Amino acid sequence: MKFLVSLFLVFSLIAPVQASIQIYEFKDPAIEAEYKDLLDELRCLVCQNQNLAGSDADLAQDLRQQTYDMLTQGKTRAEVVDYMVTRYGDFVLYRPPVKSSTMLLWAGPFALLFIVLIVVMLRIKKTRSVEAPQQENLDQAKNLLADDVQQINGLNKKGVTK
């Protein structure tokens, strides 16, 4: 009985993994290579950080099927990408085109880096000005120390011990 329960558990764990595998047959290796490139370039809209090739979401499976159908119908790569962008927007692309609606996406990291560099430089400048004492303050500190040393020497000569 334990053996049957163990066997049932093993097969129940394997079944979902096998169910998510999709196999597409291509007559032309060039179309298959194009299909794989497109799946790497297009983003899963559900997972948002995975491409279509690595996602197991239902929408990703549908988009893989749609891509396969379009390529086997003789559509070009540009036509498939245009269809996806028209339907889902520039977000479906891992490398969206540079245009006014995506300018923040392209320029944002550089602007943030520039702002951080300015803040760091201002902080460094501020700490350097605080750490570097002026010459007149140094002279004043030396005079105070010399006065203290003279007072201590004077006390020692009068017989006062430490």
C-alpha positions as CSV (number, residue, x, y, z in Angstrom):
1,M,0.0,0.0,0.0
2,K,2.8,2.4,0.8
3,F,4.4,1.7,-2.5
4,L,1.1,2.7,-4.4
5,V,0.8,5.9,-2.4
6,S,4.4,6.8,-3.1
7,L,4.0,6.0,-6.8
8,F,0.8,8.1,-6.9
9,L,2.6,11.1,-5.3
10,V,5.5,10.9,-7.7
11,F,3.2,10.9,-10.7
12,S,1.1,13.7,-9.3
13,L,4.2,15.9,-9.0
14,I,5.4,15.1,-12.5
15,A,2.1,15.6,-14.2
16,P,2.0,19.4,-14.0
17,V,5.5,19.7,-15.3
18,Q,4.7,17.7,-18.3
19,A,1.5,19.6,-19.0
20,S,3.3,23.0,-19.4
21,I,5.6,21.8,-22.2
22,Q,4.6,23.0,-25.7
23,I,6.1,21.4,-28.7
24,Y,6.0,23.1,-32.1
25,E,7.1,21.5,-35.3
26,F,8.8,23.7,-37.9
27,K,9.4,22.8,-41.6
28,D,12.1,25.4,-42.0
29,P,15.0,25.8,-39.4
30,A,15.1,29.5,-40.2
31,I,11.5,29.9,-39.1
32,E,12.3,28.0,-35.9
33,A,15.3,30.2,-35.2
34,E,13.1,33.3,-35.8
35,Y,10.5,31.9,-33.5
36,K,13.1,31.4,-30.7
37,D,14.5,34.9,-31.2
38,L,11.0,36.4,-31.0
39,L,10.2,34.5,-27.8
40,D,13.4,35.8,-26.3
41,E,12.7,39.4,-27.4
42,L,9.0,39.6,-26.4
43,R,8.0,40.1,-22.7
44,C,5.4,38.2,-20.8
45,L,2.7,40.7,-19.8
46,V,1.7,38.7,-16.8
47,C,5.2,38.0,-15.4
48,Q,6.7,41.3,-16.5
49,N,10.2,40.2,-15.9
50,Q,10.3,37.1,-18.0
51,N,10.3,36.7,-21.8
52,L,7.7,34.5,-23.5
53,A,10.2,31.6,-23.7
54,G,10.6,31.4,-19.9
55,S,7.1,32.1,-18.8
56,D,4.4,29.5,-17.9
57,A,1.5,32.0,-17.7
58,D,-1.5,31.2,-19.8
59,L,-1.2,34.5,-21.7
60,A,2.4,33.6,-22.5
61,Q,1.3,30.3,-23.9
62,D,-1.3,32.0,-26.0
63,L,1.3,34.5,-27.3
64,R,3.7,31.7,-28.1
65,Q,0.9,30.0,-30.1
66,Q,0.0,33.3,-31.8
67,T,3.7,33.8,-32.7
68,Y,3.9,30.3,-34.0
69,D,0.8,30.7,-36.1
70,M,1.9,34.0,-37.6
71,L,5.3,32.7,-38.6
72,T,4.0,29.5,-40.1
73,Q,1.5,31.6,-42.1
74,G,4.5,33.4,-43.7
75,K,4.4,36.6,-41.6
76,T,7.8,38.4,-41.2
77,R,9.4,39.2,-37.9
78,A,8.5,42.8,-38.3
79,E,4.8,42.0,-38.8
80,V,4.7,39.8,-35.7
81,V,6.4,42.5,-33.6
82,D,4.1,45.2,-35.1
83,Y,1.0,43.0,-34.2
84,M,2.2,42.5,-30.7
85,V,3.0,46.2,-30.2
86,T,-0.3,47.3,-31.7
87,R,-2.2,44.9,-29.5
88,Y,-0.2,45.2,-26.2
89,G,1.8,48.4,-26.5
90,D,5.6,49.0,-26.3
91,F,5.7,47.2,-22.9
92,V,5.7,43.8,-24.7
93,L,9.2,44.6,-26.0
94,Y,12.3,44.2,-23.9
95,R,13.9,46.9,-26.0
96,P,11.2,49.5,-26.7
97,P,11.9,52.1,-29.4
98,V,13.2,55.6,-28.4
99,K,10.2,57.9,-28.7
100,S,8.5,60.5,-26.6
101,S,6.4,58.0,-24.7
102,T,9.4,55.9,-23.7
103,M,11.9,58.8,-23.2
104,L,11.7,58.5,-19.4
105,L,12.5,54.8,-19.7
106,W,15.6,55.5,-21.7
107,A,16.8,58.7,-20.1
108,G,15.6,58.1,-16.5
109,P,18.6,56.0,-15.3
110,F,21.1,58.4,-16.7
111,A,19.3,61.4,-15.1
112,L,19.2,59.6,-11.8
113,L,22.9,58.8,-12.0
114,F,23.6,62.4,-12.8
115,I,21.6,63.6,-9.8
116,V,23.3,61.1,-7.5
117,L,26.8,62.2,-8.7
118,I,25.9,65.9,-8.0
119,V,24.7,65.1,-4.5
120,V,27.8,63.0,-3.8
121,M,30.1,65.8,-5.1
122,L,28.3,68.4,-3.0
123,R,28.7,66.2,0.1
124,I,32.4,65.7,-0.5
125,K,32.9,69.4,-1.0
126,K,31.0,70.2,2.2
127,T,33.0,67.7,4.3
128,R,36.3,68.9,2.8
129,S,35.6,72.5,3.8
130,V,34.7,71.4,7.3
131,E,37.7,69.2,7.7
132,A,40.2,71.7,6.4
133,P,40.7,74.3,9.1
134,Q,41.8,77.8,8.2
135,Q,45.4,78.9,9.0
136,E,44.3,81.6,11.5
137,N,42.4,78.9,13.5
138,L,45.6,76.8,13.5
139,D,47.6,79.8,14.7
140,Q,45.1,80.5,17.4
141,A,45.1,76.9,18.6
142,K,49.0,76.9,18.8
143,N,48.9,80.1,20.9
144,L,46.4,78.6,23.3
145,L,48.5,75.5,23.7
146,A,51.7,77.6,24.2
147,D,49.9,79.6,26.9
148,D,48.8,76.4,28.6
149,V,52.4,75.0,28.5
150,Q,53.7,78.2,30.0
151,Q,51.2,78.1,32.8
152,I,52.0,74.5,33.6
153,N,55.8,75.2,33.6
154,G,55.2,78.2,35.9
155,L,53.3,76.1,38.3
156,N,55.9,73.5,38.3
157,K,58.7,76.1,39.1
158,K,56.7,77.3,42.1
159,G,56.8,73.9,43.6
160,V,53.3,72.7,42.8
161,T,53.3,69.1,41.8
162,K,51.0,67.4,39.5
